[in-house]
């Protein structure tokens, strides 16, 4: 079954409220895991504009509802800031997943990949699709789509994710420090994503990335 949500114009909401819209989807997913526990059903994928995007925050908040190491997660971000949101997602992934977060998160830093839509796939139970990652939060369409247990849509979503995963890059090694917190720091000079798409990056150091935000 396919349906759309938020068709009517909605007033601005807090990041917590935006993320909490996804809670019912995780309710459905949790029930499905009680009936089917195969690898396909235990696999969650996410394509998101940034760690601060509502589906990314929703995933991080809901991972604690599942038994540790019981689900497999892979994530693709178009940008790897803001720092607080990035750290929150990483900590949640580290506590819930078998693999280290740096192995299951990739960076779609090529600006040509930003035409992809945000998408959250929960096993074979549900697939949420939002607006293009290229569009800023304040100019996005309020219409999104949820496909509930539709095999053809789930198959297409999985194929699309694999293609984007292959085109994305591992996170920069400079992002991680030995025994310390993630090396992501805010920079007052950083520019919004939509204002920095004119050129590809010439460097991959995270400090320089946050300063120039070129991708």
C-alpha positions as a Markdown table, in Angstrom:
| # | Residue | x | y | z |
|---|---|---|---|---|
| 1 | Unk | 0.0 | 0.0 | 0.0 |
| 2 | Unk | 1.3 | 3.5 | -0.9 |
| 3 | Unk | 0.1 | 6.7 | 0.7 |
| 4 | Unk | 1.4 | 10.3 | 1.0 |
| 5 | Unk | 1.7 | 12.3 | 4.2 |
| 6 | Unk | 1.6 | 16.0 | 5.0 |
| 7 | Unk | -0.2 | 16.9 | 1.8 |
| 8 | Unk | -1.5 | 20.1 | 3.2 |
| 9 | Unk | 0.8 | 22.9 | 4.1 |
| 10 | Unk | 2.3 | 22.4 | 7.5 |
| 11 | Unk | 3.7 | 25.0 | 9.9 |
| 12 | Unk | 7.4 | 24.8 | 10.9 |
| 13 | Unk | 8.1 | 22.3 | 13.6 |
| 14 | Unk | 11.0 | 21.6 | 15.9 |
| 15 | Unk | 13.6 | 19.0 | 14.9 |
| 16 | Unk | 12.3 | 16.7 | 17.6 |
| 17 | Unk | 8.8 | 16.9 | 16.3 |
| 18 | Unk | 9.9 | 16.4 | 12.7 |
| 19 | Unk | 11.8 | 13.2 | 13.7 |
| 20 | Unk | 9.0 | 11.9 | 15.9 |
| 21 | Unk | 6.8 | 11.7 | 12.8 |
| 22 | Unk | 8.8 | 8.5 | 11.9 |
| 23 | Unk | 8.0 | 6.8 | 15.2 |
| 24 | Unk | 4.9 | 4.9 | 13.8 |
| 25 | Unk | 7.1 | 3.5 | 11.0 |
| 26 | Unk | 9.4 | 2.0 | 13.6 |
| 27 | Unk | 6.4 | 0.7 | 15.4 |
| 28 | Unk | 5.4 | -1.2 | 12.3 |
| 29 | Unk | 8.9 | -2.4 | 11.7 |
| 30 | Unk | 9.3 | -3.6 | 15.3 |
| 31 | Unk | 6.2 | -5.7 | 14.9 |
| 32 | Unk | 7.4 | -7.2 | 11.6 |
| 33 | Unk | 10.7 | -8.3 | 13.3 |
| 34 | Unk | 8.7 | -10.4 | 15.7 |
| 35 | Unk | 7.3 | -12.4 | 12.8 |
| 36 | Unk | 10.2 | -12.3 | 10.4 |
| 37 | Unk | 13.8 | -12.2 | 11.5 |
| 38 | Unk | 15.7 | -12.9 | 8.3 |
| 39 | Unk | 18.6 | -10.8 | 7.1 |
| 40 | Unk | 16.4 | -8.9 | 4.6 |
| 41 | Unk | 13.9 | -7.9 | 7.3 |
| 42 | Unk | 16.7 | -6.9 | 9.7 |
| 43 | Unk | 18.4 | -4.6 | 7.1 |
| 44 | Unk | 17.8 | -0.8 | 7.4 |
| 45 | Unk | 19.1 | 1.7 | 4.9 |
| 46 | Unk | 19.0 | 5.5 | 5.0 |
| 47 | Unk | 19.8 | 8.2 | 2.4 |
| 48 | Unk | 19.7 | 11.6 | 4.0 |
| 49 | Unk | 20.8 | 15.1 | 3.3 |
| 50 | Unk | 22.6 | 15.4 | 6.6 |
| 51 | Unk | 22.7 | 13.8 | 10.1 |
| 52 | Unk | 20.3 | 16.6 | 11.2 |
| 53 | Unk | 17.6 | 15.5 | 8.7 |
| 54 | Unk | 14.5 | 14.2 | 10.4 |
| 55 | Unk | 14.8 | 10.6 | 9.1 |
| 56 | Unk | 18.5 | 10.5 | 10.3 |
| 57 | Unk | 17.5 | 11.8 | 13.7 |
| 58 | Unk | 14.6 | 9.4 | 13.9 |
| 59 | Unk | 16.8 | 6.5 | 13.1 |
| 60 | Unk | 19.3 | 7.4 | 15.8 |
| 61 | Unk | 16.5 | 7.9 | 18.4 |
| 62 | Unk | 14.7 | 4.6 | 17.5 |
| 63 | Unk | 17.7 | 2.3 | 17.3 |
| 64 | Unk | 17.6 | 1.9 | 21.1 |
| 65 | Unk | 14.3 | 0.3 | 20.8 |
| 66 | Unk | 15.8 | -2.8 | 19.2 |
| 67 | Unk | 18.0 | -5.5 | 20.7 |
| 68 | Unk | 21.7 | -4.6 | 20.3 |
| 69 | Unk | 23.3 | -6.2 | 17.2 |
| 70 | Unk | 19.9 | -7.4 | 16.0 |
| 71 | Unk | 19.7 | -5.2 | 12.9 |
| 72 | Unk | 22.0 | -4.2 | 10.0 |
| 73 | Unk | 22.2 | -0.6 | 9.1 |
| 74 | Unk | 23.8 | 1.3 | 6.3 |
| 75 | Unk | 23.6 | 5.1 | 5.8 |
| 76 | Unk | 24.5 | 7.6 | 3.1 |
| 77 | Unk | 24.8 | 11.3 | 3.9 |
| 78 | Unk | 25.2 | 14.1 | 1.4 |
| 79 | Unk | 26.9 | 16.2 | 4.0 |
| 80 | Unk | 28.5 | 15.1 | 7.3 |
| 81 | Unk | 27.7 | 18.1 | 9.4 |
| 82 | Unk | 26.4 | 19.6 | 11.8 |
| 83 | Unk | 28.8 | 18.1 | 14.4 |
| 84 | Unk | 26.3 | 17.4 | 17.2 |
| 85 | Unk | 23.9 | 15.6 | 15.0 |
| 86 | Unk | 26.7 | 13.6 | 13.3 |
| 87 | Unk | 28.0 | 12.5 | 16.7 |
| 88 | Unk | 24.6 | 11.5 | 17.9 |
| 89 | Unk | 24.0 | 9.3 | 14.9 |
| 90 | Unk | 27.4 | 7.7 | 15.2 |
| 91 | Unk | 27.0 | 6.9 | 18.8 |
| 92 | Unk | 23.6 | 5.3 | 18.2 |
| 93 | Unk | 25.0 | 3.2 | 15.3 |
| 94 | Unk | 27.9 | 2.2 | 17.4 |
| 95 | Unk | 25.7 | 0.9 | 20.2 |
| 96 | Unk | 23.2 | -0.9 | 17.9 |
| 97 | Unk | 25.2 | -2.4 | 15.0 |
| 98 | Unk | 27.7 | -5.2 | 14.5 |
| 99 | Unk | 30.0 | -3.2 | 12.3 |
| 100 | Unk | 31.8 | 0.0 | 13.3 |
| 101 | Unk | 29.9 | 3.1 | 12.2 |
| 102 | Unk | 32.8 | 4.2 | 9.9 |
| 103 | Unk | 32.2 | 1.0 | 7.9 |
| 104 | Unk | 28.5 | 1.5 | 7.5 |
| 105 | Unk | 28.3 | 5.3 | 6.7 |
| 106 | Unk | 29.3 | 6.8 | 3.4 |
| 107 | Unk | 29.5 | 10.3 | 2.1 |
| 108 | Unk | 27.8 | 11.2 | -1.2 |
| 109 | Unk | 30.2 | 14.1 | -1.7 |
| 110 | Unk | 29.8 | 14.3 | -5.5 |
| 111 | Unk | 27.3 | 17.1 | -6.1 |
| 112 | Unk | 25.8 | 15.1 | -9.0 |
| 113 | Unk | 24.4 | 12.6 | -6.4 |
| 114 | Unk | 22.3 | 15.3 | -4.7 |
| 115 | Unk | 19.4 | 14.6 | -7.1 |
| 116 | Unk | 18.7 | 11.4 | -5.1 |
| 117 | Unk | 15.8 | 11.7 | -2.7 |
| 118 | Unk | 16.0 | 11.1 | 1.0 |
| 119 | Unk | 14.8 | 7.6 | 1.7 |
| 120 | Unk | 14.5 | 5.3 | 4.7 |
| 121 | Unk | 13.9 | 1.6 | 4.1 |
| 122 | Unk | 13.0 | -0.6 | 7.0 |
| 123 | Unk | 13.5 | -4.2 | 6.0 |
| 124 | Unk | 10.7 | -5.4 | 3.7 |
| 125 | Unk | 8.1 | -3.7 | 5.8 |
| 126 | Unk | 8.2 | -0.1 | 4.8 |
| 127 | Unk | 9.9 | 2.5 | 2.6 |
| 128 | Unk | 9.7 | 6.2 | 3.2 |
| 129 | Unk | 10.7 | 8.6 | 0.4 |
| 130 | Unk | 11.1 | 12.4 | 0.9 |
| 131 | Unk | 12.3 | 15.3 | -1.2 |
| 132 | Unk | 15.6 | 15.6 | -3.2 |
| 133 | Unk | 18.7 | 16.1 | -1.1 |
| 134 | Unk | 19.6 | 19.1 | -3.4 |
| 135 | Unk | 16.8 | 21.2 | -2.0 |
| 136 | Unk | 17.3 | 23.1 | 1.2 |
| 137 | Unk | 15.0 | 22.4 | 4.2 |
| 138 | Unk | 13.0 | 25.6 | 3.9 |
| 139 | Unk | 12.2 | 25.0 | 0.2 |
| 140 | Unk | 11.3 | 21.4 | 0.3 |
| 141 | Unk | 8.0 | 19.9 | -0.7 |
| 142 | Unk | 5.7 | 18.9 | 2.2 |
| 143 | Unk | 4.6 | 15.8 | 0.3 |
| 144 | Unk | 6.4 | 12.5 | 1.0 |
| 145 | Unk | 5.5 | 8.9 | 0.2 |
| 146 | Unk | 5.3 | 5.8 | 2.3 |
| 147 | Unk | 5.1 | 2.4 | 0.8 |
| 148 | Unk | 4.0 | -0.3 | 3.2 |
| 149 | Unk | 5.2 | -3.8 | 2.3 |
| 150 | Unk | 5.2 | -3.2 | -1.4 |
| 151 | Unk | 7.7 | -5.7 | -2.9 |
| 152 | Unk | 8.3 | -3.8 | -6.1 |
| 153 | Unk | 9.0 | -0.5 | -4.3 |
| 154 | Unk | 11.2 | -2.2 | -1.7 |
| 155 | Unk | 13.2 | -3.9 | -4.5 |
| 156 | Unk | 13.6 | -0.6 | -6.4 |
| 157 | Unk | 14.7 | 1.2 | -3.2 |
| 158 | Unk | 17.3 | -1.5 | -2.4 |
| 159 | Unk | 18.7 | -1.3 | -5.9 |
| 160 | Unk | 18.8 | 2.5 | -5.8 |
| 161 | Unk | 20.6 | 2.4 | -2.5 |
| 162 | Unk | 23.2 | 0.0 | -3.7 |
| 163 | Unk | 23.9 | 2.2 | -6.7 |
| 164 | Unk | 24.3 | 5.3 | -4.6 |
| 165 | Unk | 26.4 | 3.4 | -2.0 |
| 166 | Unk | 28.7 | 2.4 | -4.8 |
| 167 | Unk | 29.0 | 6.0 | -6.0 |
| 168 | Unk | 29.6 | 7.4 | -2.5 |
| 169 | Unk | 32.9 | 7.5 | -0.6 |
| 170 | Unk | 34.0 | 6.2 | 2.8 |
| 171 | Unk | 34.2 | 8.9 | 5.4 |
| 172 | Unk | 37.6 | 10.7 | 5.6 |
| 173 | Unk | 40.1 | 9.1 | 7.9 |
| 174 | Unk | 40.8 | 12.5 | 9.4 |
| 175 | Unk | 37.3 | 12.4 | 10.8 |
| 176 | Unk | 38.4 | 10.0 | 13.5 |
| 177 | Unk | 40.8 | 10.5 | 16.3 |
| 178 | Unk | 42.5 | 7.8 | 18.3 |
| 179 | Unk | 40.5 | 7.2 | 21.5 |
| 180 | Unk | 38.8 | 10.6 | 21.3 |
| 181 | Unk | 35.6 | 12.1 | 20.0 |
| 182 | Unk | 34.9 | 12.5 | 16.3 |
| 183 | Unk | 36.9 | 15.2 | 14.7 |
| 184 | Unk | 33.9 | 17.3 | 13.5 |
| 185 | Unk | 33.9 | 20.8 | 14.7 |
| 186 | Unk | 31.6 | 23.7 | 13.8 |
| 187 | Unk | 33.0 | 26.6 | 11.8 |
| 188 | Unk | 31.4 | 30.0 | 11.8 |
| 189 | Unk | 32.5 | 30.4 | 8.2 |
| 190 | Unk | 30.8 | 27.3 | 6.9 |
| 191 | Unk | 28.3 | 27.9 | 4.1 |
| 192 | Unk | 24.9 | 26.2 | 3.6 |
| 193 | Unk | 25.1 | 23.2 | 1.3 |
| 194 | Unk | 22.9 | 24.8 | -1.4 |
| 195 | Unk | 25.3 | 27.7 | -1.7 |
| 196 | Unk | 28.4 | 25.6 | -2.3 |
| 197 | Unk | 27.7 | 23.3 | -5.2 |
| 198 | Unk | 29.7 | 25.1 | -7.8 |
| 199 | Unk | 32.8 | 23.0 | -7.6 |
| 200 | Unk | 34.1 | 19.6 | -6.5 |
| 201 | Unk | 36.4 | 19.3 | -3.4 |
| 202 | Unk | 40.1 | 19.5 | -3.9 |
| 203 | Unk | 40.8 | 18.2 | -0.4 |
| 204 | Unk | 39.1 | 15.8 | 2.0 |
| 205 | Unk | 40.3 | 17.0 | 5.4 |
| 206 | Unk | 37.2 | 17.5 | 7.5 |
| 207 | Unk | 38.3 | 20.9 | 8.9 |
| 208 | Unk | 38.8 | 22.3 | 5.5 |
| 209 | Unk | 35.5 | 20.7 | 4.3 |
| 210 | Unk | 33.6 | 22.4 | 7.1 |
| 211 | Unk | 35.3 | 25.7 | 6.2 |
| 212 | Unk | 34.7 | 25.7 | 2.5 |
| 213 | Unk | 31.8 | 23.1 | 2.2 |
| 214 | Unk | 32.6 | 22.4 | -1.4 |
| 215 | Unk | 30.8 | 19.4 | -2.8 |
